[in-house]
Amino acid sequence: MSAQPVCLVTGGGAGIGRACVDYFAARGYRVIAADIDAAAAQSAAQDAQRRHGIEAFGVACNVAQWADCQAAAQTALQRWGRIDALVGNAGVQSAGRLLDTDDAHWEQLVSVNLKGVANACRAVLPAMIAQRDGRIVLVSSINALLSPAGMTVYDMTKAGVIGLMRSLAVDHGRDGVRVNAICPGATMTDHHIRAAAARGVSEEDLRRRTQGYALLGRVAEPAEIAAAIHFLISDAASFVTGATLVVDGGFTIKG
Ligand SMILES: NC(=O)c1ccc[n+]([C@@H]2O[C@H](COP(=O)([O-])OP(=O)(O)OC[C@H]3O[C@@H](n4cnc5c(N)ncnc54)[C@H](O)[C@@H]3O)[C@@H](O)[C@H]2O)c1
């Protein structure tokens, strides 16, 4: 990896993605936050630049659109000439049993959580192959492994992300590209804080209600997921590819 590696984070404007922008910037990475919410992407990049004195920028990018992903990768390449790492994180979390779903629900989840993750990979892979070095981490979920009630299409897309990760690891290992997935358990992100607020539940209350989660008795903070993603991207994981790392405070073995 170069002295100042370049990392593209999709969904970098909020939650786990924003935590990655900050975590990677703190470790000397130049970071591109790509998010459908351009203002959020820019604010994440500006915060990281101010806090850690590295170069970072935010770009408007709807991962469901191939042209947006291609433009985000091109911007990084024009500015810095390389892309060392991708955090394929952008995703929508939307509930529904199969019988509750309609075409719009399918279209949103599949186009963002599956095709969008693949679009981001497709945009960065040529540069990584040319460098003969690339590190990709795709953000799946423990929902890919367990089946909580009423999340059918979401769970299906997150299982698909693990399938995509495996295929890319197989196809590009000899190109020097490592590809892994991470399955976070419940994480206190903007998504959950926003959803709770819509139900009239404050963040403080939400934290109280999530006490007792998993073996550690609490949900994750976004920076804890960013730390695990950073491990998979770093040289510390130089022989890790095709792996799925579960980061859930022990939820999947609690039963
Ligand atoms: N929070 C959890 O408990 C949890 C658990 C397991 C997995 N995950 C996964 O982690 C990822 C991040 O979740 P989060 O909780 O941080 O979400 P979040 O809603 O807090 O942040 C998601 C970010 O992605 C952006 N985004 C949404 N659609 C996009 C698109 N089409 N193109 C580009 N950006 C887009 C949003 O604008 C937002 O900035 C998702 O893939 C989610 O499925 C989250």
The ligand as an SDF file (V2000), in Angstrom:
LIG
                    3D

 44 48  0  0  0  0  0  0  0  0999 V2000
  -26.8210    0.1140   11.9040 N   0  0  0  0  0  0  0  0  0  0  0  0
  -26.9350   -1.1990   12.0320 C   0  0  0  0  0  0  0  0  0  0  0  0
  -27.4310   -1.6980   13.0610 O   0  0  0  0  0  0  0  0  0  0  0  0
  -26.4380   -2.0990   10.9240 C   0  0  0  0  0  0  0  0  0  0  0  0
  -26.2900   -3.4590   11.2030 C   0  0  0  0  0  0  0  0  0  0  0  0
  -25.8330   -4.3160   10.1860 C   0  0  0  0  0  0  0  0  0  0  0  0
  -25.5230   -3.8020    8.9300 C   0  0  0  0  0  0  0  0  0  0  0  0
  -25.6890   -2.4790    8.6930 N   0  0  0  0  0  0  0  0  0  0  0  0
  -25.3440   -2.0040    7.3450 C   0  0  0  0  0  0  0  0  0  0  0  0
  -24.3870   -0.9650    7.4680 O   0  0  0  0  0  0  0  0  0  0  0  0
  -24.5230   -0.0510    6.3830 C   0  0  0  0  0  0  0  0  0  0  0  0
  -24.6350    1.3610    6.9250 C   0  0  0  0  0  0  0  0  0  0  0  0
  -25.7630    1.4360    7.7860 O   0  0  0  0  0  0  0  0  0  0  0  0
  -25.9640    2.6540    8.8020 P   0  0  0  0  0  0  0  0  0  0  0  0
  -26.7690    2.1320    9.9260 O   0  0  0  0  0  0  0  0  0  0  0  0
  -24.6790    3.3330    9.0290 O   0  0  0  0  0  0  0  0  0  0  0  0
  -26.9380    3.5950    7.8970 O   0  0  0  0  0  0  0  0  0  0  0  0
  -27.2040    5.1650    7.9430 P   0  0  0  0  0  0  0  0  0  0  0  0
  -28.5860    5.3180    7.3750 O   0  0  0  0  0  0  0  0  0  0  0  0
  -26.9220    5.7380    9.2850 O   0  0  0  0  0  0  0  0  0  0  0  0
  -26.1420    5.7390    6.8890 O   0  0  0  0  0  0  0  0  0  0  0  0
  -26.2020    5.2740    5.5590 C   0  0  0  0  0  0  0  0  0  0  0  0
  -25.5860    6.2950    4.6140 C   0  0  0  0  0  0  0  0  0  0  0  0
  -25.7020    5.7520    3.2960 O   0  0  0  0  0  0  0  0  0  0  0  0
  -26.2270    6.7600    2.4370 C   0  0  0  0  0  0  0  0  0  0  0  0
  -26.9390    6.1430    1.3150 N   0  0  0  0  0  0  0  0  0  0  0  0
  -28.1850    5.5800    1.3150 C   0  0  0  0  0  0  0  0  0  0  0  0
  -28.5130    5.1820    0.0840 N   0  0  0  0  0  0  0  0  0  0  0  0
  -27.4520    5.4910   -0.7180 C   0  0  0  0  0  0  0  0  0  0  0  0
  -27.1900    5.3310   -2.0910 C   0  0  0  0  0  0  0  0  0  0  0  0
  -28.1350    4.8150   -2.9340 N   0  0  0  0  0  0  0  0  0  0  0  0
  -26.0010    5.7260   -2.5900 N   0  0  0  0  0  0  0  0  0  0  0  0
  -25.0760    6.2860   -1.7650 C   0  0  0  0  0  0  0  0  0  0  0  0
  -25.2740    6.4940   -0.4540 N   0  0  0  0  0  0  0  0  0  0  0  0
  -26.4550    6.0970    0.0690 C   0  0  0  0  0  0  0  0  0  0  0  0
  -27.1300    7.5970    3.3120 C   0  0  0  0  0  0  0  0  0  0  0  0
  -27.3530    8.8950    2.7480 O   0  0  0  0  0  0  0  0  0  0  0  0
  -26.3350    7.6340    4.6100 C   0  0  0  0  0  0  0  0  0  0  0  0
  -25.4190    8.7020    4.6150 O   0  0  0  0  0  0  0  0  0  0  0  0
  -25.7510   -0.5150    5.5810 C   0  0  0  0  0  0  0  0  0  0  0  0
  -25.3160   -1.2820    4.4750 O   0  0  0  0  0  0  0  0  0  0  0  0
  -26.5030   -1.3890    6.5750 C   0  0  0  0  0  0  0  0  0  0  0  0
  -27.2910   -2.3580    5.9390 O   0  0  0  0  0  0  0  0  0  0  0  0
  -26.1240   -1.6140    9.6510 C   0  0  0  0  0  0  0  0  0  0  0  0
  1  2  1  0
  2  3  2  0
  2  4  1  0
  4  5  1  0
  4 44  2  0
  5  6  2  0
  6  7  1  0
  7  8  2  0
  8  9  1  0
  8 44  1  0
  9 10  1  0
  9 42  1  0
 10 11  1  0
 11 12  1  0
 11 40  1  0
 12 13  1  0
 13 14  1  0
 14 15  2  0
 14 16  1  0
 14 17  1  0
 17 18  1  0
 18 19  2  0
 18 20  1  0
 18 21  1  0
 21 22  1  0
 22 23  1  0
 23 24  1  0
 23 38  1  0
 24 25  1  0
 25 26  1  0
 25 36  1  0
 26 27  1  0
 26 35  1  0
 27 28  2  0
 28 29  1  0
 29 30  1  0
 29 35  2  0
 30 31  1  0
 30 32  2  0
 32 33  1  0
 33 34  2  0
 34 35  1  0
 36 37  1  0
 36 38  1  0
 38 39  1  0
 40 41  1  0
 40 42  1  0
 42 43  1  0
M  CHG  2   8   1  16  -1
M  END
$$$$
